[in-house]
Amino acid sequence: MRVIEPSVILESNFSEDEILKFVEKAGRICYKSEGKITENSAESFIKRILNSGHESVIEHVCLSFRVICDRGVSHEIVRHRIASYSQESTRYCNYFSDKFSRELTFIKPCFWSVDSSEYHIWENEMLNIERTYNTLIEAGAKPQEARSVLPNSLKTEIMMTMNLREWRHFIKLRTSNAAHPQMREVALMIYDVLSSKYPVFFSDLETYTM
């Protein structure tokens, strides 16, 4: 049994300058103001677009993240409709195979310290689940059958692709203090990446993450 922390990786490789220029090109069609495009006009144009709430223009650009989280968090992620997903399958992945070192991997709950009684109860149950899963596979169960005992804490990987407008919506919703703690943990990681790499599009969302 392995216990790991959640993580996120931005798989798209666009620079902010590339995105700014592309979105400006699309947005200026609305006003037929392409003649005002200069080497440095994109940032101020996009900021005006965002301030006016005309966010449909930024839907022309999509970004993809590989997210390592637990299955419970992934269930919340895939509820976002304007997105594309590819997720690790418990039907086809046999965790008792050598490929997975014959062990299950779980995501550490962020709300319990490792020396708390709650964490030890959780850890013991994950060990029991691993033993049960492996026993089922050894008895001849297929992975898609043995997965019936797998918990929300099981590690999963999911590639998620959203346009910039939907990423902004995702950040606003999932970094809220009202969000599930583990969902918020992942959303804040994503926000940190987006606000660092694409500040023009995301830095104004900082108040939502506090």
Disulfide bonds with the S-S distance in Angstrom:
none
